[in-house]
């Protein structure tokens, strides 16, 4: 592990109903450095319906140099995974 490099290990995406703050769907991703990615989707929060998936992707885009103070835009990028 290098002290000046960060690795994205988890990401959470939420979809909302229309223009409200009511959560429609939650997708949670867990990334391993070896490329294994695990996804959990809760699409009906009232019934707690859960779908789990696992796949292998290139996680090379999950690595980032430690940013200068206040320069965090690259850490917030959404599109990171590519099919391996």
PyMOL Python script that loads the backbone (N, CA, C, O; Angstrom):
from pymol import cmd

cmd.read_pdbstr("""\
ATOM      1  N   UNK A   1       0.843  -1.173   0.000  1.00  0.00           N
ATOM      2  CA  UNK A   1       0.000   0.000   0.000  1.00  0.00           C
ATOM      3  C   UNK A   1       0.892   1.241   0.000  1.00  0.00           C
ATOM      4  O   UNK A   1       1.881   1.310   0.731  1.00  0.00           O
ATOM      5  N   UNK A   2       0.531   2.211  -0.823  1.00  0.00           N
ATOM      6  CA  UNK A   2       1.294   3.443  -0.919  1.00  0.00           C
ATOM      7  C   UNK A   2       0.564   4.548  -0.164  1.00  0.00           C
ATOM      8  O   UNK A   2      -0.642   4.709  -0.352  1.00  0.00           O
ATOM      9  N   UNK A   3       1.242   5.309   0.675  1.00  0.00           N
ATOM     10  CA  UNK A   3       0.568   6.333   1.477  1.00  0.00           C
ATOM     11  C   UNK A   3      -0.010   7.484   0.665  1.00  0.00           C
ATOM     12  O   UNK A   3      -0.901   8.178   1.156  1.00  0.00           O
ATOM     13  N   UNK A   4       0.463   7.715  -0.561  1.00  0.00           N
ATOM     14  CA  UNK A   4      -0.032   8.838  -1.352  1.00  0.00           C
ATOM     15  C   UNK A   4      -1.102   8.432  -2.361  1.00  0.00           C
ATOM     16  O   UNK A   4      -1.449   9.212  -3.247  1.00  0.00           O
ATOM     17  N   UNK A   5      -1.627   7.212  -2.227  1.00  0.00           N
ATOM     18  CA  UNK A   5      -2.613   6.697  -3.174  1.00  0.00           C
ATOM     19  C   UNK A   5      -3.847   6.223  -2.407  1.00  0.00           C
ATOM     20  O   UNK A   5      -3.737   5.603  -1.350  1.00  0.00           O
ATOM     21  N   UNK A   6      -5.029   6.527  -2.960  1.00  0.00           N
ATOM     22  CA  UNK A   6      -6.297   6.110  -2.362  1.00  0.00           C
ATOM     23  C   UNK A   6      -6.977   5.083  -3.254  1.00  0.00           C
ATOM     24  O   UNK A   6      -6.804   5.106  -4.473  1.00  0.00           O
ATOM     25  N   UNK A   7      -7.757   4.172  -2.648  1.00  0.00           N
ATOM     26  CA  UNK A   7      -8.528   3.179  -3.405  1.00  0.00           C
ATOM     27  C   UNK A   7      -9.985   3.253  -2.959  1.00  0.00           C
ATOM     28  O   UNK A   7     -10.289   3.182  -1.769  1.00  0.00           O
ATOM     29  N   UNK A   8     -10.878   3.397  -3.935  1.00  0.00           N
ATOM     30  CA  UNK A   8     -12.314   3.433  -3.650  1.00  0.00           C
ATOM     31  C   UNK A   8     -12.779   2.018  -3.317  1.00  0.00           C
ATOM     32  O   UNK A   8     -12.720   1.135  -4.173  1.00  0.00           O
ATOM     33  N   UNK A   9     -13.240   1.787  -2.088  1.00  0.00           N
ATOM     34  CA  UNK A   9     -13.678   0.461  -1.669  1.00  0.00           C
ATOM     35  C   UNK A   9     -15.191   0.296  -1.662  1.00  0.00           C
ATOM     36  O   UNK A   9     -15.691  -0.819  -1.815  1.00  0.00           O
ATOM     37  N   UNK A  10     -15.931   1.395  -1.486  1.00  0.00           N
ATOM     38  CA  UNK A  10     -17.395   1.331  -1.429  1.00  0.00           C
ATOM     39  C   UNK A  10     -18.001   2.534  -2.137  1.00  0.00           C
ATOM     40  O   UNK A  10     -17.428   3.623  -2.148  1.00  0.00           O
ATOM     41  N   UNK A  11     -19.169   2.316  -2.726  1.00  0.00           N
ATOM     42  CA  UNK A  11     -19.945   3.407  -3.329  1.00  0.00           C
ATOM     43  C   UNK A  11     -21.418   3.101  -3.110  1.00  0.00           C
ATOM     44  O   UNK A  11     -21.838   1.947  -3.184  1.00  0.00           O
ATOM     45  N   UNK A  12     -22.190   4.130  -2.843  1.00  0.00           N
ATOM     46  CA  UNK A  12     -23.636   3.989  -2.639  1.00  0.00           C
ATOM     47  C   UNK A  12     -24.343   4.977  -3.553  1.00  0.00           C
ATOM     48  O   UNK A  12     -24.036   6.169  -3.571  1.00  0.00           O
ATOM     49  N   UNK A  13     -25.309   4.445  -4.320  1.00  0.00           N
ATOM     50  CA  UNK A  13     -26.126   5.272  -5.201  1.00  0.00           C
ATOM     51  C   UNK A  13     -27.567   5.170  -4.747  1.00  0.00           C
ATOM     52  O   UNK A  13     -28.064   4.080  -4.464  1.00  0.00           O
ATOM     53  N   UNK A  14     -28.237   6.310  -4.680  1.00  0.00           N
ATOM     54  CA  UNK A  14     -29.646   6.340  -4.292  1.00  0.00           C
ATOM     55  C   UNK A  14     -30.456   6.972  -5.412  1.00  0.00           C
ATOM     56  O   UNK A  14     -30.056   7.981  -5.993  1.00  0.00           O
ATOM     57  N   UNK A  15     -31.619   6.356  -5.710  1.00  0.00           N
ATOM     58  CA  UNK A  15     -32.567   6.943  -6.647  1.00  0.00           C
ATOM     59  C   UNK A  15     -33.763   7.412  -5.828  1.00  0.00           C
ATOM     60  O   UNK A  15     -34.179   6.756  -4.874  1.00  0.00           O
ATOM     61  N   UNK A  16     -34.305   8.560  -6.221  1.00  0.00           N
ATOM     62  CA  UNK A  16     -35.397   9.156  -5.465  1.00  0.00           C
ATOM     63  C   UNK A  16     -36.668   9.219  -6.297  1.00  0.00           C
ATOM     64  O   UNK A  16     -36.610   9.234  -7.527  1.00  0.00           O
ATOM     65  N   UNK A  17     -37.818   9.256  -5.628  1.00  0.00           N
ATOM     66  CA  UNK A  17     -39.116   9.374  -6.275  1.00  0.00           C
ATOM     67  C   UNK A  17     -39.295  10.825  -6.716  1.00  0.00           C
ATOM     68  O   UNK A  17     -39.314  11.738  -5.891  1.00  0.00           O
ATOM     69  N   UNK A  18     -39.429  11.027  -8.039  1.00  0.00           N
ATOM     70  CA  UNK A  18     -39.671  12.363  -8.570  1.00  0.00           C
ATOM     71  C   UNK A  18     -38.764  13.410  -7.966  1.00  0.00           C
ATOM     72  O   UNK A  18     -37.557  13.200  -7.848  1.00  0.00           O
ATOM     73  N   UNK A  19     -39.329  14.524  -7.587  1.00  0.00           N
ATOM     74  CA  UNK A  19     -38.558  15.600  -6.984  1.00  0.00           C
ATOM     75  C   UNK A  19     -38.620  15.570  -5.468  1.00  0.00           C
ATOM     76  O   UNK A  19     -38.486  16.607  -4.818  1.00  0.00           O
ATOM     77  N   UNK A  20     -38.823  14.380  -4.896  1.00  0.00           N
ATOM     78  CA  UNK A  20     -38.956  14.256  -3.447  1.00  0.00           C
ATOM     79  C   UNK A  20     -37.665  13.739  -2.829  1.00  0.00           C
ATOM     80  O   UNK A  20     -36.695  13.455  -3.532  1.00  0.00           O
ATOM     81  N   UNK A  21     -37.666  13.624  -1.513  1.00  0.00           N
ATOM     82  CA  UNK A  21     -36.530  13.015  -0.823  1.00  0.00           C
ATOM     83  C   UNK A  21     -36.829  11.569  -0.417  1.00  0.00           C
ATOM     84  O   UNK A  21     -36.108  10.980   0.388  1.00  0.00           O
ATOM     85  N   UNK A  22     -37.913  11.001  -0.990  1.00  0.00           N
ATOM     86  CA  UNK A  22     -38.266   9.600  -0.724  1.00  0.00           C
ATOM     87  C   UNK A  22     -37.366   8.688  -1.559  1.00  0.00           C
ATOM     88  O   UNK A  22     -37.297   8.823  -2.780  1.00  0.00           O
ATOM     89  N   UNK A  23     -36.685   7.769  -0.895  1.00  0.00           N
ATOM     90  CA  UNK A  23     -35.744   6.878  -1.573  1.00  0.00           C
ATOM     91  C   UNK A  23     -36.500   5.761  -2.278  1.00  0.00           C
ATOM     92  O   UNK A  23     -37.303   5.061  -1.661  1.00  0.00           O
ATOM     93  N   UNK A  24     -36.241   5.596  -3.578  1.00  0.00           N
ATOM     94  CA  UNK A  24     -36.870   4.563  -4.391  1.00  0.00           C
ATOM     95  C   UNK A  24     -36.010   3.307  -4.445  1.00  0.00           C
ATOM     96  O   UNK A  24     -36.523   2.190  -4.382  1.00  0.00           O
ATOM     97  N   UNK A  25     -34.703   3.497  -4.562  1.00  0.00           N
ATOM     98  CA  UNK A  25     -33.786   2.371  -4.747  1.00  0.00           C
ATOM     99  C   UNK A  25     -32.420   2.750  -4.188  1.00  0.00           C
ATOM    100  O   UNK A  25     -31.992   3.899  -4.293  1.00  0.00           O
ATOM    101  N   UNK A  26     -31.734   1.762  -3.588  1.00  0.00           N
ATOM    102  CA  UNK A  26     -30.375   1.966  -3.088  1.00  0.00           C
ATOM    103  C   UNK A  26     -29.494   0.854  -3.657  1.00  0.00           C
ATOM    104  O   UNK A  26     -29.804  -0.329  -3.521  1.00  0.00           O
ATOM    105  N   UNK A  27     -28.394   1.250  -4.296  1.00  0.00           N
ATOM    106  CA  UNK A  27     -27.415   0.288  -4.806  1.00  0.00           C
ATOM    107  C   UNK A  27     -26.110   0.516  -4.059  1.00  0.00           C
ATOM    108  O   UNK A  27     -25.580   1.626  -4.037  1.00  0.00           O
ATOM    109  N   UNK A  28     -25.601  -0.541  -3.450  1.00  0.00           N
ATOM    110  CA  UNK A  28     -24.354  -0.472  -2.700  1.00  0.00           C
ATOM    111  C   UNK A  28     -23.322  -1.345  -3.404  1.00  0.00           C
ATOM    112  O   UNK A  28     -23.583  -2.510  -3.705  1.00  0.00           O
ATOM    113  N   UNK A  29     -22.154  -0.776  -3.663  1.00  0.00           N
ATOM    114  CA  UNK A  29     -21.076  -1.492  -4.339  1.00  0.00           C
ATOM    115  C   UNK A  29     -19.889  -1.628  -3.394  1.00  0.00           C
ATOM    116  O   UNK A  29     -19.542  -0.688  -2.680  1.00  0.00           O
ATOM    117  N   UNK A  30     -19.272  -2.803  -3.395  1.00  0.00           N
ATOM    118  CA  UNK A  30     -18.040  -3.048  -2.644  1.00  0.00           C
ATOM    119  C   UNK A  30     -16.986  -3.510  -3.651  1.00  0.00           C
ATOM    120  O   UNK A  30     -17.192  -4.480  -4.381  1.00  0.00           O
ATOM    121  N   UNK A  31     -15.867  -2.808  -3.679  1.00  0.00           N
ATOM    122  CA  UNK A  31     -14.800  -3.088  -4.645  1.00  0.00           C
ATOM    123  C   UNK A  31     -13.605  -3.691  -3.928  1.00  0.00           C
ATOM    124  O   UNK A  31     -13.163  -3.182  -2.897  1.00  0.00           O
ATOM    125  N   UNK A  32     -13.085  -4.782  -4.483  1.00  0.00           N
ATOM    126  CA  UNK A  32     -11.843  -5.369  -3.992  1.00  0.00           C
ATOM    127  C   UNK A  32     -10.723  -5.004  -4.953  1.00  0.00           C
ATOM    128  O   UNK A  32     -10.963  -4.815  -6.145  1.00  0.00           O
ATOM    129  N   UNK A  33      -9.526  -4.907  -4.452  1.00  0.00           N
ATOM    130  CA  UNK A  33      -8.374  -4.536  -5.283  1.00  0.00           C
ATOM    131  C   UNK A  33      -8.084  -5.558  -6.370  1.00  0.00           C
ATOM    132  O   UNK A  33      -7.438  -5.232  -7.366  1.00  0.00           O
ATOM    133  N   UNK A  34      -8.557  -6.806  -6.194  1.00  0.00           N
ATOM    134  CA  UNK A  34      -8.327  -7.846  -7.202  1.00  0.00           C
ATOM    135  C   UNK A  34      -9.361  -7.811  -8.324  1.00  0.00           C
ATOM    136  O   UNK A  34      -9.305  -8.644  -9.229  1.00  0.00           O
ATOM    137  N   UNK A  35     -10.316  -6.854  -8.289  1.00  0.00           N
ATOM    138  CA  UNK A  35     -11.303  -6.718  -9.355  1.00  0.00           C
ATOM    139  C   UNK A  35     -12.669  -7.296  -9.045  1.00  0.00           C
ATOM    140  O   UNK A  35     -13.608  -7.101  -9.816  1.00  0.00           O
ATOM    141  N   UNK A  36     -12.800  -7.996  -7.946  1.00  0.00           N
ATOM    142  CA  UNK A  36     -14.117  -8.516  -7.573  1.00  0.00           C
ATOM    143  C   UNK A  36     -14.985  -7.366  -7.080  1.00  0.00           C
ATOM    144  O   UNK A  36     -14.577  -6.580  -6.225  1.00  0.00           O
ATOM    145  N   UNK A  37     -16.193  -7.284  -7.638  1.00  0.00           N
ATOM    146  CA  UNK A  37     -17.137  -6.231  -7.280  1.00  0.00           C
ATOM    147  C   UNK A  37     -18.429  -6.888  -6.833  1.00  0.00           C
ATOM    148  O   UNK A  37     -18.955  -7.769  -7.513  1.00  0.00           O
ATOM    149  N   UNK A  38     -18.934  -6.460  -5.697  1.00  0.00           N
ATOM    150  CA  UNK A  38     -20.180  -6.990  -5.157  1.00  0.00           C
ATOM    151  C   UNK A  38     -21.201  -5.861  -5.114  1.00  0.00           C
ATOM    152  O   UNK A  38     -20.893  -4.754  -4.673  1.00  0.00           O
ATOM    153  N   UNK A  39     -22.427  -6.148  -5.577  1.00  0.00           N
ATOM    154  CA  UNK A  39     -23.471  -5.143  -5.610  1.00  0.00           C
ATOM    155  C   UNK A  39     -24.700  -5.662  -4.886  1.00  0.00           C
ATOM    156  O   UNK A  39     -25.101  -6.812  -5.066  1.00  0.00           O
ATOM    157  N   UNK A  40     -25.290  -4.814  -4.073  1.00  0.00           N
ATOM    158  CA  UNK A  40     -26.547  -5.120  -3.399  1.00  0.00           C
ATOM    159  C   UNK A  40     -27.537  -4.033  -3.792  1.00  0.00           C
ATOM    160  O   UNK A  40     -27.260  -2.843  -3.643  1.00  0.00           O
ATOM    161  N   UNK A  41     -28.705  -4.457  -4.302  1.00  0.00           N
ATOM    162  CA  UNK A  41     -29.733  -3.499  -4.714  1.00  0.00           C
ATOM    163  C   UNK A  41     -30.987  -3.718  -3.891  1.00  0.00           C
ATOM    164  O   UNK A  41     -31.542  -4.816  -3.853  1.00  0.00           O
ATOM    165  N   UNK A  42     -31.416  -2.668  -3.242  1.00  0.00           N
ATOM    166  CA  UNK A  42     -32.679  -2.663  -2.494  1.00  0.00           C
ATOM    167  C   UNK A  42     -33.612  -1.763  -3.270  1.00  0.00           C
ATOM    168  O   UNK A  42     -33.512  -0.537  -3.213  1.00  0.00           O
ATOM    169  N   UNK A  43     -34.552  -2.410  -4.024  1.00  0.00           N
ATOM    170  CA  UNK A  43     -35.377  -1.627  -4.934  1.00  0.00           C
ATOM    171  C   UNK A  43     -36.767  -1.321  -4.408  1.00  0.00           C
ATOM    172  O   UNK A  43     -37.420  -0.403  -4.904  1.00  0.00           O
ATOM    173  N   UNK A  44     -37.229  -2.056  -3.427  1.00  0.00           N
ATOM    174  CA  UNK A  44     -38.527  -1.754  -2.835  1.00  0.00           C
ATOM    175  C   UNK A  44     -38.309  -1.694  -1.334  1.00  0.00           C
ATOM    176  O   UNK A  44     -38.387  -2.710  -0.642  1.00  0.00           O
ATOM    177  N   UNK A  45     -38.040  -0.513  -0.845  1.00  0.00           N
ATOM    178  CA  UNK A  45     -37.652  -0.371   0.556  1.00  0.00           C
ATOM    179  C   UNK A  45     -38.775  -0.752   1.514  1.00  0.00           C
ATOM    180  O   UNK A  45     -38.510  -1.102   2.665  1.00  0.00           O
ATOM    181  N   UNK A  46     -40.033  -0.689   1.055  1.00  0.00           N
ATOM    182  CA  UNK A  46     -41.165  -1.049   1.918  1.00  0.00           C
ATOM    183  C   UNK A  46     -41.162  -2.549   2.223  1.00  0.00           C
ATOM    184  O   UNK A  46     -41.484  -2.953   3.340  1.00  0.00           O
ATOM    185  N   UNK A  47     -40.801  -3.379   1.231  1.00  0.00           N
ATOM    186  CA  UNK A  47     -40.782  -4.835   1.425  1.00  0.00           C
ATOM    187  C   UNK A  47     -39.376  -5.358   1.665  1.00  0.00           C
ATOM    188  O   UNK A  47     -39.181  -6.547   1.914  1.00  0.00           O
ATOM    189  N   UNK A  48     -38.396  -4.461   1.590  1.00  0.00           N
ATOM    190  CA  UNK A  48     -36.996  -4.823   1.792  1.00  0.00           C
ATOM    191  C   UNK A  48     -36.535  -5.889   0.799  1.00  0.00           C
ATOM    192  O   UNK A  48     -35.850  -6.840   1.175  1.00  0.00           O
ATOM    193  N   UNK A  49     -36.918  -5.724  -0.482  1.00  0.00           N
ATOM    194  CA  UNK A  49     -36.498  -6.615  -1.554  1.00  0.00           C
ATOM    195  C   UNK A  49     -35.021  -6.379  -1.844  1.00  0.00           C
ATOM    196  O   UNK A  49     -34.603  -5.246  -2.080  1.00  0.00           O
ATOM    197  N   UNK A  50     -34.219  -7.467  -1.825  1.00  0.00           N
ATOM    198  CA  UNK A  50     -32.772  -7.348  -2.004  1.00  0.00           C
ATOM    199  C   UNK A  50     -32.314  -8.256  -3.139  1.00  0.00           C
ATOM    200  O   UNK A  50     -32.684  -9.428  -3.198  1.00  0.00           O
ATOM    201  N   UNK A  51     -31.506  -7.701  -4.040  1.00  0.00           N
ATOM    202  CA  UNK A  51     -30.870  -8.472  -5.105  1.00  0.00           C
ATOM    203  C   UNK A  51     -29.371  -8.301  -4.924  1.00  0.00           C
ATOM    204  O   UNK A  51     -28.886  -7.179  -4.776  1.00  0.00           O
ATOM    205  N   UNK A  52     -28.639  -9.403  -4.935  1.00  0.00           N
ATOM    206  CA  UNK A  52     -27.179  -9.350  -4.803  1.00  0.00           C
ATOM    207  C   UNK A  52     -26.539  -9.903  -6.064  1.00  0.00           C
ATOM    208  O   UNK A  52     -27.005 -10.883  -6.644  1.00  0.00           O
ATOM    209  N   UNK A  53     -25.456  -9.249  -6.473  1.00  0.00           N
ATOM    210  CA  UNK A  53     -24.723  -9.688  -7.662  1.00  0.00           C
ATOM    211  C   UNK A  53     -23.234  -9.588  -7.386  1.00  0.00           C
ATOM    212  O   UNK A  53     -22.795  -8.822  -6.529  1.00  0.00           O
ATOM    213  N   UNK A  54     -22.467 -10.373  -8.124  1.00  0.00           N
ATOM    214  CA  UNK A  54     -21.006 -10.306  -8.042  1.00  0.00           C
ATOM    215  C   UNK A  54     -20.461 -10.419  -9.462  1.00  0.00           C
ATOM    216  O   UNK A  54     -21.017 -11.136 -10.294  1.00  0.00           O
ATOM    217  N   UNK A  55     -19.383  -9.715  -9.729  1.00  0.00           N
ATOM    218  CA  UNK A  55     -18.756  -9.743 -11.049  1.00  0.00           C
ATOM    219  C   UNK A  55     -17.295  -9.363 -10.888  1.00  0.00           C
ATOM    220  O   UNK A  55     -16.847  -9.003  -9.799  1.00  0.00           O
ATOM    221  N   UNK A  56     -16.561  -9.448 -11.989  1.00  0.00           N
ATOM    222  CA  UNK A  56     -15.169  -9.033 -12.008  1.00  0.00           C
ATOM    223  C   UNK A  56     -15.022  -7.909 -13.020  1.00  0.00           C
ATOM    224  O   UNK A  56     -15.429  -8.041 -14.174  1.00  0.00           O
ATOM    225  N   UNK A  57     -14.440  -6.809 -12.579  1.00  0.00           N
ATOM    226  CA  UNK A  57     -14.231  -5.638 -13.411  1.00  0.00           C
ATOM    227  C   UNK A  57     -12.803  -5.152 -13.213  1.00  0.00           C
ATOM    228  O   UNK A  57     -12.135  -5.503 -12.241  1.00  0.00           O
ATOM    229  N   UNK A  58     -12.355  -4.340 -14.153  1.00  0.00           N
ATOM    230  CA  UNK A  58     -11.085  -3.647 -13.954  1.00  0.00           C
ATOM    231  C   UNK A  58     -11.335  -2.526 -12.952  1.00  0.00           C
ATOM    232  O   UNK A  58     -12.210  -1.687 -13.168  1.00  0.00           O
ATOM    233  N   UNK A  59     -10.583  -2.502 -11.872  1.00  0.00           N
ATOM    234  CA  UNK A  59     -10.731  -1.453 -10.865  1.00  0.00           C
ATOM    235  C   UNK A  59      -9.570  -0.470 -10.924  1.00  0.00           C
ATOM    236  O   UNK A  59      -9.308   0.236  -9.950  1.00  0.00           O
ATOM    237  N   UNK A  60      -8.882  -0.418 -12.036  1.00  0.00           N
ATOM    238  CA  UNK A  60      -7.749   0.493 -12.185  1.00  0.00           C
ATOM    239  C   UNK A  60      -8.201   1.944 -12.000  1.00  0.00           C
ATOM    240  O   UNK A  60      -7.420   2.775 -11.537  1.00  0.00           O
ATOM    241  N   UNK A  61      -9.451   2.259 -12.355  1.00  0.00           N
ATOM    242  CA  UNK A  61      -9.974   3.614 -12.202  1.00  0.00           C
ATOM    243  C   UNK A  61     -10.341   3.942 -10.756  1.00  0.00           C
ATOM    244  O   UNK A  61     -10.662   5.090 -10.449  1.00  0.00           O
ATOM    245  N   UNK A  62     -10.298   2.956  -9.868  1.00  0.00           N
ATOM    246  CA  UNK A  62     -10.607   3.194  -8.452  1.00  0.00           C
ATOM    247  C   UNK A  62      -9.408   3.735  -7.682  1.00  0.00           C
ATOM    248  O   UNK A  62      -9.541   4.122  -6.521  1.00  0.00           O
ATOM    249  N   UNK A  63      -8.250   3.766  -8.314  1.00  0.00           N
ATOM    250  CA  UNK A  63      -7.051   4.304  -7.673  1.00  0.00           C
ATOM    251  C   UNK A  63      -6.932   5.779  -8.000  1.00  0.00           C
ATOM    252  O   UNK A  63      -7.142   6.186  -9.143  1.00  0.00           O
ATOM    253  N   UNK A  64      -6.599   6.576  -7.009  1.00  0.00           N
ATOM    254  CA  UNK A  64      -6.394   8.016  -7.202  1.00  0.00           C
ATOM    255  C   UNK A  64      -5.204   8.474  -6.371  1.00  0.00           C
ATOM    256  O   UNK A  64      -4.994   8.018  -5.247  1.00  0.00           O
ATOM    257  N   UNK A  65      -4.443   9.376  -6.943  1.00  0.00           N
ATOM    258  CA  UNK A  65      -3.399  10.035  -6.169  1.00  0.00           C
ATOM    259  C   UNK A  65      -4.075  10.863  -5.086  1.00  0.00           C
ATOM    260  O   UNK A  65      -5.148  11.424  -5.307  1.00  0.00           O
ATOM    261  N   UNK A  66      -3.456  10.939  -3.926  1.00  0.00           N
ATOM    262  CA  UNK A  66      -4.006  11.746  -2.843  1.00  0.00           C
ATOM    263  C   UNK A  66      -4.055  13.195  -3.314  1.00  0.00           C
ATOM    264  O   UNK A  66      -3.032  13.747  -3.717  1.00  0.00           O
ATOM    265  N   UNK A  67      -5.246  13.824  -3.267  1.00  0.00           N
ATOM    266  CA  UNK A  67      -5.379  15.168  -3.849  1.00  0.00           C
ATOM    267  C   UNK A  67      -4.856  16.270  -2.930  1.00  0.00           C
ATOM    268  O   UNK A  67      -4.772  16.097  -1.714  1.00  0.00           O
ATOM    269  N   UNK A  68      -4.511  17.395  -3.531  1.00  0.00           N
ATOM    270  CA  UNK A  68      -4.180  18.563  -2.710  1.00  0.00           C
ATOM    271  C   UNK A  68      -5.429  18.992  -1.929  1.00  0.00           C
ATOM    272  O   UNK A  68      -6.552  18.700  -2.340  1.00  0.00           O
ATOM    273  N   UNK A  69      -5.233  19.666  -0.836  1.00  0.00           N
ATOM    274  CA  UNK A  69      -6.346  20.101  -0.001  1.00  0.00           C
ATOM    275  C   UNK A  69      -7.355  20.900  -0.823  1.00  0.00           C
ATOM    276  O   UNK A  69      -6.996  21.862  -1.502  1.00  0.00           O
ATOM    277  N   UNK A  70      -8.641  20.482  -0.751  1.00  0.00           N
ATOM    278  CA  UNK A  70      -9.726  21.174  -1.427  1.00  0.00           C
ATOM    279  C   UNK A  70      -9.944  20.765  -2.871  1.00  0.00           C
ATOM    280  O   UNK A  70     -10.916  21.208  -3.482  1.00  0.00           O
ATOM    281  N   UNK A  71      -9.084  19.943  -3.437  1.00  0.00           N
ATOM    282  CA  UNK A  71      -9.191  19.532  -4.844  1.00  0.00           C
ATOM    283  C   UNK A  71      -9.705  18.094  -4.906  1.00  0.00           C
ATOM    284  O   UNK A  71      -8.945  17.166  -5.181  1.00  0.00           O
ATOM    285  N   UNK A  72     -11.019  17.918  -4.643  1.00  0.00           N
ATOM    286  CA  UNK A  72     -11.574  16.576  -4.477  1.00  0.00           C
ATOM    287  C   UNK A  72     -12.439  16.109  -5.647  1.00  0.00           C
ATOM    288  O   UNK A  72     -13.060  15.051  -5.554  1.00  0.00           O
ATOM    289  N   UNK A  73     -12.497  16.861  -6.736  1.00  0.00           N
ATOM    290  CA  UNK A  73     -13.384  16.522  -7.857  1.00  0.00           C
ATOM    291  C   UNK A  73     -13.124  15.114  -8.399  1.00  0.00           C
ATOM    292  O   UNK A  73     -14.075  14.387  -8.686  1.00  0.00           O
ATOM    293  N   UNK A  74     -11.886  14.723  -8.541  1.00  0.00           N
ATOM    294  CA  UNK A  74     -11.589  13.379  -9.087  1.00  0.00           C
ATOM    295  C   UNK A  74     -12.061  12.265  -8.158  1.00  0.00           C
ATOM    296  O   UNK A  74     -12.359  11.163  -8.617  1.00  0.00           O
ATOM    297  N   UNK A  75     -12.131  12.540  -6.863  1.00  0.00           N
ATOM    298  CA  UNK A  75     -12.602  11.522  -5.925  1.00  0.00           C
ATOM    299  C   UNK A  75     -14.098  11.285  -6.061  1.00  0.00           C
ATOM    300  O   UNK A  75     -14.593  10.246  -5.623  1.00  0.00           O
ATOM    301  N   UNK A  76     -14.830  12.219  -6.655  1.00  0.00           N
ATOM    302  CA  UNK A  76     -16.297  12.131  -6.769  1.00  0.00           C
ATOM    303  C   UNK A  76     -16.756  11.573  -8.105  1.00  0.00           C
ATOM    304  O   UNK A  76     -17.960  11.537  -8.362  1.00  0.00           O
ATOM    305  N   UNK A  77     -15.854  11.140  -8.959  1.00  0.00           N
ATOM    306  CA  UNK A  77     -16.239  10.592 -10.262  1.00  0.00           C
ATOM    307  C   UNK A  77     -17.100   9.356 -10.097  1.00  0.00           C
ATOM    308  O   UNK A  77     -16.816   8.510  -9.249  1.00  0.00           O
ATOM    309  N   UNK A  78     -18.160   9.241 -10.906  1.00  0.00           N
ATOM    310  CA  UNK A  78     -19.045   8.077 -10.832  1.00  0.00           C
ATOM    311  C   UNK A  78     -18.596   6.955 -11.757  1.00  0.00           C
ATOM    312  O   UNK A  78     -18.572   5.799 -11.335  1.00  0.00           O
ATOM    313  N   UNK A  79     -18.244   7.251 -12.987  1.00  0.00           N
ATOM    314  CA  UNK A  79     -17.916   6.219 -13.966  1.00  0.00           C
ATOM    315  C   UNK A  79     -16.494   5.723 -13.751  1.00  0.00           C
ATOM    316  O   UNK A  79     -15.533   6.366 -14.173  1.00  0.00           O
ATOM    317  N   UNK A  80     -16.366   4.594 -13.102  1.00  0.00           N
ATOM    318  CA  UNK A  80     -15.046   4.065 -12.767  1.00  0.00           C
ATOM    319  C   UNK A  80     -14.819   2.637 -13.255  1.00  0.00           C
ATOM    320  O   UNK A  80     -13.685   2.282 -13.576  1.00  0.00           O
ATOM    321  N   UNK A  81     -15.851   1.814 -13.322  1.00  0.00           N
ATOM    322  CA  UNK A  81     -15.635   0.402 -13.641  1.00  0.00           C
ATOM    323  C   UNK A  81     -15.752   0.133 -15.120  1.00  0.00           C
ATOM    324  O   UNK A  81     -16.535   0.764 -15.829  1.00  0.00           O
ATOM    325  N   UNK A  82     -14.948  -0.826 -15.576  1.00  0.00           N
ATOM    326  CA  UNK A  82     -14.978  -1.292 -16.956  1.00  0.00           C
ATOM    327  C   UNK A  82     -14.959  -2.812 -16.923  1.00  0.00           C
ATOM    328  O   UNK A  82     -14.272  -3.408 -16.093  1.00  0.00           O
ATOM    329  N   UNK A  83     -15.701  -3.435 -17.809  1.00  0.00           N
ATOM    330  CA  UNK A  83     -15.739  -4.906 -17.851  1.00  0.00           C
ATOM    331  C   UNK A  83     -14.337  -5.445 -18.066  1.00  0.00           C
ATOM    332  O   UNK A  83     -13.594  -4.952 -18.914  1.00  0.00           O
ATOM    333  N   UNK A  84     -13.978  -6.473 -17.284  1.00  0.00           N
ATOM    334  CA  UNK A  84     -12.656  -7.106 -17.431  1.00  0.00           C
ATOM    335  C   UNK A  84     -12.722  -8.187 -18.484  1.00  0.00           C
ATOM    336  O   UNK A  84     -11.716  -8.841 -18.761  1.00  0.00           O
TER     337      UNK A  84
END
""", "prot")
cmd.dss("prot")
cmd.show_as("cartoon", "prot")
cmd.util.cbc("prot")
cmd.orient("prot")
